[in-house]
Each structure stands twice: as C-alpha cells, then as structure tokens.
C-alpha cells in the first residue's frame, strides 16, 4: 500500500518537495501518494516577482506562476487549494484541514508530513495596524490585494521598513505615479548592507523622488471612519497615506507547527537536519521560509526566507522522502536586488555581524567600474570586502553599483563557500575582457588590498 | 649600492613588475634601480582594447594607455622607449639595446633581468604573407598601423583565423562598413568553445553580415604590383581583400631568450617557477605573454597570453624581486569575449581537451535565461558543463548567450579552482532575484543535471 505524504503549503518548497519525492520514488520503486493543501489560490509562484508585477513590469498573477495546480495534478499530486491546515496531531498522525469554499473540515492521515508553511509579514502590534489599505506583501494573494487597492487611485503611499521588500515596493509605487515615503528605524535603508553602502541606496531612492525618512519608528496608524488608513504616525512626524505597505520583514509561519509541539529555533523557525527532517519526529519534514537554515560562516542558525533556498531545500527534502539521498549544506547569506538604477548585493557577514559573531575583521571599500575604464558604458561600482585578520579568510562582501555590478557577488559567495583567503582569491583565474571588467576585476582589487593590509 | 634591474618589454607584465618591485623594495628597505626598455611607443596599455579602438568604440591609442612612460618615470623607473633589446649575455650579465631613433647601441648591465617580451602574431609561412595591407594585431603600434590603413578606404577585409582576435576584428571591420570574410580551418569559429556552441557564434557573425568560411586553409596571398595584398587564396576559394587581418593566434616572443640560452617549454614559452623566476638562472625572471603558465586542471603547462595573467604575474614577480613573497598559482583557462550581440565565455576544459588529457568526462548542455523567465529582458543563454564521471568533479564550462550571460563563468572558474563537485556546486548559495537570474541559476541547473547523470 502507498505511503501517504501530506504537504502543507503549495509554493516553492512544498511543491518542489512533492514533485521531487514522486520523481525519486518512481526511480527507487517506492510507492508514494502525495496530497498538498494550501489556503491560497496559487501554487509554485515567484513571490519575488510581486514588486515587479505591481510596478507594471510583468504580468501577474498568472505570469508569476511556474506551475499551476492542474499541472501539478497532471503529475500525480492531489493538490487542494483554498484548503487551510488548522491542526496537526503528530501522535495520531493526521492534519485537520478546512476547505474554505465548502466550509468543511476533514482529517487527512499521513505517513509523512511536509511542513512548507512559509513566512508571514511582520505586523506591528500598534493602534490601527489592521486598517484597510495596509498590506503585507508575501503571497500572490497579497499582491492581488494591493493591485485591487491601486484601482481606487490612491495618491500617497507610505512604506514601513526599508529592507528588500520595502525598497522594491517603494520603487514600484513611485513608478505607478504615487508619492512615496519610506520610513525606517535604521540610519540608512537596506540594513543588510553596511551603512556606508546603504547611503548610496538612500541617494538613489531620493533620486527617483522617494522621500526616505530614517531613524524613525512607527507609533501607529490613523484610520478614518470608513476603516481605511489615513496616515502613518512615526517618531519623526505623521505621514499621510492612502496605502501602506509593510516591509518590516517576515517571520516563519510556524504557529501550526508550534501548536503541534514541534520545537522552534531562536528565530521562530522549524529546525531541521541537513536532510530536511525534523529531528526526533519520525516522518516529519520541513523546508522553505518556515525553517531556519545553517549559516556556514556564522556556524549558527538563521531565518533567511529566500526562494533560492526554498527551491533547493524542497528538492533535497523530496529526494530524501522519495528514497534518495541528498543534503542541504546551508547558506552564506547571499542576496541581490535592484533599487532604482542601483544594483545591490551582499554575501557573508557585514561589519556589525562580524563583530557580533566575535570575528576580528578587516574591511576595505574600493571604487571600480563594471567594464574597463575606457570602455563605453563603464559604470561606477563600490565593493566592500571583509576578511578575518588572523587568517586572511574572506568573511563577506557587499556591492552597490550600476548595471553589471551585482552578479559579481556569486564569485564572492563561492570564495566564501570554499573558505578562501583574500590573498588566494586575488590570484584566481577570473574572466577579463574590456566589455566585462577592468583587467583586475573589482573582486580581485578588493581582495588584494585586503591581503596587503595583513 | 643599488641593485640594477633591467626590464625588457614595457607593457602589462613588465611595468607591473617594475612598479611593484620598487614599491616592495621601498617597504623592505631594498635598494633597486630599474631600467625598462621597449621597442615600441607605448607602455602599460590594453591590447585587448585594440578591436574596440578599430571599431570606433573607444579612443586610441592614448585612451588605451593605463600609464604613460612619463608617469612611470615620475615613479622612479628609467623608461626607454623605441629601444629594442637585441642580445643578452647571461654570464656577463648585460643586455645590448638598440636605440632606434639615435641609431645607437648600448650595453646595460644588470643584477636582475626581467623578460616581459610578450607574444607576437603567428604569420603563416606562405607566398605573399609579408605584403602591405596584412596586419597582425598585438601591440598599439599594430593597431595604429591598421587605423592608418583604413584611412585608404579599403572596401573588403579578410580575417584569417576565427579565434578571439579574429572574430573581434571581423566585427570591428564590419562595423567600419567593410565587407568582411573570415576564413578558418576548423568546422566552427571560436575553437576555444566546443563546436556545438561555436555554431552559435557562426550564426551571430552571419547575422551581422560577416561571411564565415570554415574548414578552409589559407594557401597564400595574391599581391599587386604595388606590393599590396589583393586577395587571400584558400582551399575554399580566393577572396578579394584590400586589408587582411591575421587572427591565427600568437606565440611567445622568445627569440631573444632562446638566443641567450634560456630553456623554452613545449609551446615556445619561457618556463618559470611560481615566484616567476627562471629556474637555474639566478636573477633572471619572466612574466606575461612570453611565459608558459601552469594549468591547474590539466596539471601541465600551456601558453595562455592574456592581460589578466600578465598583470598578476607582473605583480607577483615585482613583489618577489622587491624582497617580498608572492606566488602565481596558475590558471584554469578562463576567457570571455563578446561577438556581435553574443557574449561568450569558457573556463576549464572542453570536450576534446578533456578527452585528450585522459579524463572520462560527462557533459550537459542546458538552455536557460539571463533573468527570471517572466522578467522583461530575459534573454536566452546556453551553458555547457563538464564533469569527471568517476568523481563528479567539475572540469569545465562554456557559455554563449545574450547580455548578462557570460560573467557567470567566474562562478564556474571559482568552482573549478576549488575542485568542487557538480553536486556541491548545485547546492551553493548563489544570488537570486528576478532581474538577475532564474531561481535556479543556470550554473546550478547544469551542475544539478550533471550530478543526476552520475
């Protein structure tokens, strides 16, 4: 008889796991039956694409869906949309689900449970924070709600939080013609970068007319009699708003897991081993934005909700669940984005992170260009690199620059991954031709300068 | 008393060595006097920029010069231009130089000799190959000669050889409005790529109106009574030409070294150790296009004349000569270029190279996109990757694609450098955001597919 797998959450991690489990099971002769439930309308989509949908760059929501429920069904997965998992009994081995349209509850027994419940936007516990017109942006359904609201022709947007989602959404709103204010409690936007690089993001945002208010904390939301948000009240003043976007980060959506008695980590995420099993809970697996991931440089766990990890983890989980053998080796904190005309990327540790983790780090920041200096289109880029003083081991890198800058972060990420010293990195065989880089690639200029300080 | 260093050749390797030697000597308290001689007009220039100068993209020759003779002199180097080294006596420790404008010879004694004589274009030993209007393209003086010739308004160009220089010069000539034919003896242009990828280069060249004649060998050059080239005679027919560019590769310019009794390697290059010393010849050093470099994957020596190696080797040589300690760790065969609208890159071994070297290699070729498939500007790219069947170790990668494709080769080069397996590479933490890549980066799709075959 087939073993039954219940997957909770049908986005990247859940459906990668489901698909890969069936594929692997087929090869290994294992008999699996897979049911996937999700409370939303969409499977396997690119949440990272939502700001570009809202900006009007891409067609949504269908254009952001990599594989529809019907396509998954054609592959043998019993996908049930608008179906919310509401309770799990790990001893009795069932998940109770609520079929929203039918208003019906049902218990699904399982041999294996895959928790892929994702993350949810942080909502401040402040007066008015549930008013109409205040949106988190995490799911396609969230994106659709913003798009619907934009049809009411709001004129002023306030974005709370200047992380990736915040700055991308601020740009999207500005490009839709709204007057946009971004409020953040940090001294500069984009705190995944050190402040000296974050300042360039600040300038780029102002350059496209976005009002950036830093060192300001949100104190509440003014709401009209119609229940709609009117303004955001902050320590730096009150900002009128017809629409508010919450970009205060996300946290693992693990209330279901917690209620079921699964242990959570320091950041509220589910802790899994490298095969994506929940330790000491046989047959329970988890992947994606609801888990914590191992940070190879910090040698500790962090919550890093990114599609790239979700897809890889889902695949690894599915391989193991299907009878194969795979491991998710952790991450090094790589991220990339584009804000206005600036490309932004980072990997490893920033200065504060390195200090907090007890590293004695040395940093250099260099100015270079995306192409040979004399080549048409050569554009400025700033690259900051950190290394451990005692060993010379690279600890992290950050890039802010114009088109053609940011993908260099992959070279830095692979150097980190392999524990390379900056002296060694400076002498590696990276590509060079005038349309692509200066003869000393910016990575190698920075690595060389760092090595020279040691 | 100061030790005297004579540097022969004042381009990237020679002048990097000279500058770094003085810098290091100053720090280490060593007293060096540096004389650099060169038969040409220019120091420290970007030869890679010559095709773009000829195309009209960049201003030459001055725009391609990173540091002029006077700038080097201001840094304390006695630079002597238009001064050709004609003989070396390693026992008596002098270099005889010929000051061309003065018509005078002089012997320069040395304590240390740095040979940075570069490479010279291969000229076929065929009838008419010295005719006017036939150009190699290796030095700024060569570039200036081509520019002068173009002022005579030639209409038809034939490029012999479809390697990097050949295809770049073909494009440059086409963009200058000449009718261009490229002749190569291989089945496809760009034999640093496997033929299946070279075919895309072939199509891109034809797409911009360049006539590409493959499987054809040159048999001679028809010359007019005025001594100027009229046509290129090949096994596939005779092609009219008002100007001919030789893109048949270069060889190390080592006749001086050979005459002095220095041992040369299999490819005619000077063999140096990783500190850039010529073994068993105390005080004799060499770097740049005149040396052979260690190929880390082949575990053997090759002649790979590229500015990136020349600069690194020059710097390493200078550090050691100045009393410091540095090593050039070899290379892995990384190269990048742009032909018409195609970006091209490669690192490590191609299929034939891997087979010749005795590797049992598996290859996959994938089609992917430069950005998330739904993102505006997502452009097609082809990535081919090779791994060793027994170990899964990555052996090489090749990329052909539209804008935003080719720099991914640096990730592949660093994976190679660190002896990563394709299974490990597939799970590394590379960057992802829709404007930059699909959620599985093409590198990781290829690595994963290769790993799946093992």
Interface residues (C-beta under 8 A of the other chain):
Chain A: X12 X46 X48 X49 X52 X57 X58 X59 X63 X64 X306 X307 X308 X309 X311 X312 X316 X327 X328 X329 X330 X331 X332 X333 X334 X335 X336 X337 X338 X343 X345 X347 X372 X374 X375 X376 X404 X406 X407 X408 X409 X410 X411 X413 X414 X415 X417 X418 X420 X424 X427 X428 X429 X430 X431 X432 X433 X434 X435 X436 X437 X439 X440 X441 X443
Chain B: X12 X46 X48 X49 X52 X57 X58 X59 X63 X64 X306 X307 X308 X309 X311 X312 X316 X327 X328 X329 X330 X331 X332 X333 X334 X335 X336 X337 X338 X343 X345 X347 X372 X374 X375 X376 X404 X406 X407 X408 X409 X410 X411 X413 X414 X415 X417 X418 X420 X424 X427 X428 X429 X430 X431 X432 X433 X434 X435 X436 X437 X439 X440 X441 X443
